Amino acid sequence: MTKPSAHPKARSPRSSNPPKADRIEAIDLFCGAGGLSCGLKKVGVRVVAGIDVDAACQYPYEANHRGAKFLLQDVTTLTGADLEALWSPTSVRLLAGCAPCQPFSSYANTKASSENDKWGLLYQFGRLVTETKPDLVTMENVPGLAAQAPFKAFLHTLKTLGYSIEYAVLNAADYGAPQQRKRLVLLASLLGPVQMPAATHPGSANWVTVRKAVGALPAIGDGEASAHDPLHRAAALSALNQQRVRASRPGGTWRDWPPDLVAECHRKASGRHSAGVYGRMEWDKPAPTMTTLCIGYGNGRFGHPQQHRGISLREAAIFQSFPTSYKFVKPGMRVLAKPLARLIGNAVPPKLGEAVGRALQAAVRSRGGTTRV
């Protein structure tokens, strides 16, 4: 992919309509199922649109974000004029984006390559910031992105445009999500200084545990679903994995198993350090990071602490801090586990979105106005 020009000629929108201090309006690029939008809305930010190229996102986004438009569109085809038409002329305009950058994830199995097209999405985000010059900008991504050229170029774009910028790696567990999930979060403002959000659940003593989050859910077996909640279903296990999960203890590893249960790949020197797979969660700690493969017992520490199964889709959504009322599947439609796990695992935890929203509201207030909550 050819990189967009780092600094195309900036537009000068709304020169006669300065932003009002009491209304933030957000456009959510790469919106997915709407986790960030959910968090922003919870603290009073008006979300006017979500944009994603994945058609699977459309139902959950539209069903949970009434009043916001969902655009099924590739961001490379978007223009600044398209975005400006979505914001109200006098709103405080927020452009949010969580561009997929899988090569920087600690879960990526391939060596990062500057030729990977997904990296270009962050350059597209920078292009749209330059064309619209929104009052506020936020992005969330994997921590490894911070050291890479696309992020440095994004920072350079923001600095050139005059933004006040703060970024840090935050743990969603410090903000009320029952999950250990470290993410690079950036906040930028043209309205004045901006600060990273203060933790609402700082430190392990205040984290929401697996027990508190899902301990009251009905018990189900592997391959079973709750009669009252179609998302509370667990993947079926093979006979071998049924033996393995029974041999697993919360917080343990496959090294605790009898030798005949250990996978051949883990017997080799190259696999001896892969202790994070085929594990059970612990009741009194947050869940591990939810991934797109989080409902597979063999894909991480995704075994239920007590029941002999992997976690359910509902449990994964709760660990991501989605409210249980959040709609993922159209009523009457079949629950497709793998596509839903991908949407859930890729989402920004709404609790982290709430923290971002509060920090941006504080930035608006600090210049003399008050945000409407």
N, C-alpha and C positions, 0 to 999 in steps of 0.2 A: 504494500500500500504506500502510495506517495503521501508523505506528511503534508497536512495543510500548512499554509504559510503561518508562521508563528504569530505574526502580528499584522493581519490584514487591517486596512483602514477602519478605525473604530467609528461606529455610528454615534450620533448625539441625540438619542431619543428623549422625548418629554422635556425639552428645554423650557417649555412654557408651563409645564405641569409638574412642579416639584412633588416628591413623594409625601404622602401623609404619614405621620408617625404612628397612627393607631391601627394600621392594617397591613400585615405581611401576606402577600400572595405568592405561592410556590408553584413552580413547574418542576416535576420530578422526572428527570431523564433516566433511562434504563430502570424504569420503575419496578419491574418484576411484578410480584403479586401485591405490592403496595405496602411493605413493612415500614419504610421511611415515611410515606404519606400518612400511614396510620398514626405514627408517633407524633408527627407535626400537627395533625388535626387534633390530637388529644390535648395539646397545650394551646390551642387557639389559632394556629396558623391556617389560613385558608388555602387549600390546595386546589388549583384551578385546572391542572392537567397532569396526566401521567403518560409517558411515551416509552414504548418498548417495541422491539421487532418480533418478539415471541408471542404468537397468537394465544398460547396457553395462559398468558397473563390477563387476557381481556376480561374473562368472567369475574375472577376474584377482584380485579381492580374496580370494575364498574359496579359490582354488587356491594362493595364495601365503601365506596367513595362517591356517593351520590352527589351530583353537582360538579364533579370534576370530569373533564373530558378524558377519554382514553384514545390515544392516537397510536394505531398499529403502523409504525413507521421506523425506518432506518434513520438514525440520527445523521448519517452522512448526507441525507437528502434534505434535512431541515435547514432553514435559513433563519437569520435573526428576525426577519420580518414575520416569519411564522410564529415565533415565540412572542414577539411584542403584541401580536393580535390576541393572545390569550390573557395577558395581564390587563388589569384595569389601569387607565392612564395615570392615576394619582396614587396607586398602591406602592408600598415598599416591596420591591420585586426581589424574589429569591429564586435562584436557579440552583437546583440540587442535582447531583449526578453521582452514581456509583458505577462507573464504567467497568465492565468485566475486564479483569487483568489476571487471568488464571496463571500465566507463567510465573507470577511473583508469589503465588501461594505456596505455603510450606507443604501442601498436599500434592503439588504438581509433580508428575513423574518425569517430565521432560525438561531438558536444559533450556533456560530462557534464551530466546532468539529475537534479535531486533527485527527479524523478518515476520514475526508473528503478527497477523493482521489485527488481532484484538488489542494490541498496544495502541493502535491508531485511534481507538475510541476516545482515549484521554486527550489526544490532540484535537479531536472533533469537539469535545467539551470545551477546550480552550478557545477554539474558533468561535463557538456560540457565545461564550462569555465576552469575547472581543466585539462581536457584532451587536450584542445587546447591552453590554455594560450594566448588568443588574446591580441593584443596591447591595445584595447579599449573595454569597456563593457558599455552598458546602459540598463536600465530597467525602465518601467513605470507601475504604478499600483495604486490601490485605497489607500487613505491616511491611512486607518486603518491597513494596512499591516505592517506599521513601528514598531508597538508595539508587533508584533507576532513572534513566534519562527522561522517560515520558513525564514523570512527576516533577523533575527539575525544570523541564520546559514549561510545565503548567504553572509552577511557582513564578518563573520568569515572566510569563504572560500576565499574571495577576499583579506582580510588582510594577511592571511597566505601565499598567492601567491605573495604578495608584491605590490599590487595595491594602487595607490593614489585614495582616494574615497571621493566623495561629494554627499550628497543627501538632498533633501528638498521637501516640498509640494509646487507645483507651480500651479497657476491659469492660465488656457489657455487663459482667457480674457486678461491677461497681455502680451500676445504674439500675439495678433491679431485675435484670434478666437472669433466670436460673440456669446460667450457662457461662462457662469460661470461653469468652470469644474476644480476642484481641484484634482491634482494627485501627487502621490509620484514619483519623478524622481531621479534616481541614475545615476551618471557618475563615471567611474573608468578608470584609465590609468596606464600602465606600463612605459610610456614614460616620466613621470614627473607629476607635479601638474596639477589638473584639477579644473575648477571653474564652478559653476552653471551659466546658461545663463542669461545675463542681459535682463530685460523686454524691449520689443519694444513698448508696449502700457501700461505704468505703471499707475495704479490707475484708478478709475472709470471715471474720466474726459477724458481719452484717449481710453476707451473701444469702440469696434465696437458694435453698437446697432442693435436690431432687425429691426428697420426701415431701417438703412443703408444696412443691409444684404439682406433682402427679401422684402422690401417695394415696389420694382418695379416689382415684379412677377405678372403675370396675376391673377385676382380674380377667385376663383373657389368655389363651394359650397361643402357641405359634400357629400361624395360619388361620387364626380366628379373628372375628370382629365383634364389637359390642352391638347388641340388638338396638341400642338407643343412640349410637353415635357412629355413623359410617366411617369416620376418620380414625376411630379408635380400633385399628386393625393392625395386626402384626404379620410380617412375612412368614411364610412356611419355611421350616428348617429341614434340611436333609437329616437322615438318620444319624450320620456322623456328627453333624453340628448339634443335634439334640444331645448327644453324649458329651460333646465339648462344653455346651452351656451349663450342663449339670455339674461338670467338673470345674467350672469357673467360680471364683469367689469375688465379691465386690472389691474393686481396686486391685485385683490380682492380674496375672497375665497367663498366657498359654504355657509358660514355664511351670505352672502349678499342675499341669495335666499329667496323667500317665503317659509314658513315652509313645504308646501305640496311637494316641490321639493327636500328637503333634504333626503338623503339616510337613511334607517333605521339604518345602522351600525354607522352613524355619530350622531344619536340621543342618542346613548349609551355613557356612560362615557368613555369607552375605545376608542371611535372613535372621541372624540371631539378635539383631538390634530392633527388630520390628515388634516390640513388646506391646504396642498400643492397639493391636488388632485382636479380635476375639476376646474382648474384655467386658466385664460388667461395670456399670456405674456404681457409685457409692451413695447410699441414702442421704448422708449428711454432708454432702458436698454438692456444688453445682454440677450440671452435666458438662461433658466436654463440648468442644465446638461442633455444632451441627454442620454437616456437609451435605452435598447433593446425594450422597449414598448412606445417609444416616440411619435408614431403616434396615440396613443389612448388618446382621450381627458380626460378620467377618470383616467389616470395613473400618472398624475402629472400636473404641470402648462404648459400644452401642447396645450392650446387653442390659436387660432390665435388672435392677439390683436383686430382685427376689424371684420373680416369675421366670420360667425357663423359656425365654424368647428375646428377640430384639425389640427395640422400642417401636411404638406405633406411630402412625402419622400424626395423631392428635398429640401424643407426648412430644414429638419433635416440634410441632407448632407451639406448644406451651413453653418448651425450653427456649424457643426463639422469642418468647414473650408476646405472641399473638393472643388476643382475647379469645376465649372459647366461642364467642359469638361470631367470629370472623368466618366469612363464607368462602370456601375454596372450590366447592363443587356445586353445580346447578342442581336443584332438587330433582330427584328422579334419575339423575345421570349416574353411571357407573363410576366408582372411585378407582382411578388408575394410579397405582401406588408410585411407580417410578417417576412419571411426570410431576406428581404432586410433591414428592420428596425433593425433586430438583428445585421447584419453586420455593419450598419452605427453606431448604438448605442455603439457597442463594440470597435469601431476603436479608435486609437490614433489620435487626431486632427493633420492634417498635419502641421498646424502652430506651434504646439508644437514640432513636429518632426524637423522642420526647426531650431528652437531654440537649440535643442539638437545637431543637426549637426554642427551649428556654434560654439557651446561650445567645441565640440570635435576637430574641426579644429583648434581652438585657442590653445588647449592643444598640438596638433601636432606642430604648429608653435612655441610654447614656447620652444621647445627643439632644435630649430635652423633651422628647415625646413620651407617650405611654402606649404600650401595645394592648389591644383588646384581647382578653382571655375568656 
